[in-house]
Structure formats: structure tokens, C-alpha cells
Amino acid sequence: MTDVNASIRVEPNGFLGYFYRASIEQKMDNVDAALDDTNEAIRLKPDYGLLYSNRGSLWRQKGDLDRALADQEKAIQLEPQSASNRVERATTERYRGNLQAALADFDGH
């Protein structure tokens, strides 16, 4: 974590430091801190779908499935060919109990 924090100090306007720190925070179960860093990464690079997909995963982890789905929809809008974005949306749809939508994403439709 020290290296990532140093990277952010050196390049505070780069999204990658926040992206990596959010990943670490999520693994440490510090979801709120991970959301803060992901929000900052999105502010710095709003056209990068993976950031929205990751934030959707964080919202899902917090139990906010509506926000999770909205972010995963945005990720797919930005990167429609990304299979991982569709898997994330399918997972959220499964949690919401919408198995038909989940299966459609898993099938690639």
C-alpha cells in the first residue's frame, strides 16, 4: 500500500494509483475506501469502462444492487465487447433474482 500511496503523491492526476489502491482496499474489505478511490479514478478517467464495472462490484458488495447494475450498464456502454463487464452485470442480475437477464449475459446476448 505504501508504494501505491507514493504513486498517488507523485502523480495525483493519474487514475491508475487510485485504481490500484481501490483494488487493495477491496481485498482488505474496506469497501467505503475502495469506493472513494474508484470514484476519484472515474473522475480522472470517465471513459474507462473497467472502472465502472469495478465500482459496480463494490456497490454489489455493499448490497446496493441498483447502483451496481447502473454502473455495470455504463461499463458495457463504454466497452460493449468486454466479456468481463457482462459477467459482472450477470452476477448482479443473479443477486437481484433476474435469472433470465443473467443467463442472457452469460450466453453473450
N, C-alpha and C positions, 0 to 999 in steps of 0.2 A: 504494500500500500504506500510505503514511503516513496518509492520510485514514481508511482502514478501521481501522487501529490506534487512531487518535484516537477514532473512533466507539465502539470497544470499551471504551476507557478511560472515556468519558463514560457509556456505558450497558452495563456489564458483564453485566447480566442480560437483555439483548436478544439474541435469536438471530440477527438479520439481519447484524450485524457479523461474527459467526463464519461465517455462510453465505457472505457476500461474500468474506471473506478466504480461505476454503477454495476458492472458485472461482478466485481469483487464484493460490493455491498450486498447484492442479491444473494450470492453464495453464503454470506455471513448472516443471512436472514434480516438484514437491515433494509427492509423494503422501502421505508419512507426516504431514507438517504439515497437509495438507488433511484427512486422516482425523481428526487431533486436533481440528481446528476443527469438522468436521462432527459428531463425537461430542459436542462441547460444545453445538452448536446443537440436536442431538437431545435432550440432557439438558434444555435450556431449553424446547423446544417438541416434546415427544414425539408429538404428534398430527398433525404436518405431514408428509404422505407424500413430498413432494418431497425432503426431507432424507434419507430412507431410500433413495430412488431414486439420489440423488447419491452416497451412501456406497456403494451397490451398484456404481456405476460405478467408484468408486475401488478397491474390492476387486477388480473385474474387471481394472482396470489393473495391479494387483499380482499377478494370476494366481490369486487365491483365489475361484474360481467358486462354491464352496458358500456362502461368506459373501455374495457378490454376489447370488446367487439368493434367499437368505433375506431380505436387505434389500429386494429388489425385490418379493418376495411381500408383505412388510409394507407397502410403499408402495401396492400395489394393494388390500390390505385396507383401508387408511385412505382411499384415494381410488379407488374402483373404476371411476369413469368417465374417469379420466385416460388418454388415449391415449399420452402420453409415458412413463408408467410401464410400460405394456405393451410399448412399443418397447424400453425398457431391458431388460425381462425377456427379450424375444425375442432381443435381441442376446446376452445371457448364455447363453441356451439354445443359440444357434448356436455360440458358443465351446465349449460343453460337448458339441457334436456331436448335440444333440437337435433335429434339424431339424423334426420333426413339431410339437413344442411351440412352436418359434419361428414356424413358419408359422401355427399357431393364433392366436398373439398378434398377428401381423401382419394376420391376417384379422379380428381383433376378437372372437374366440371365447374 
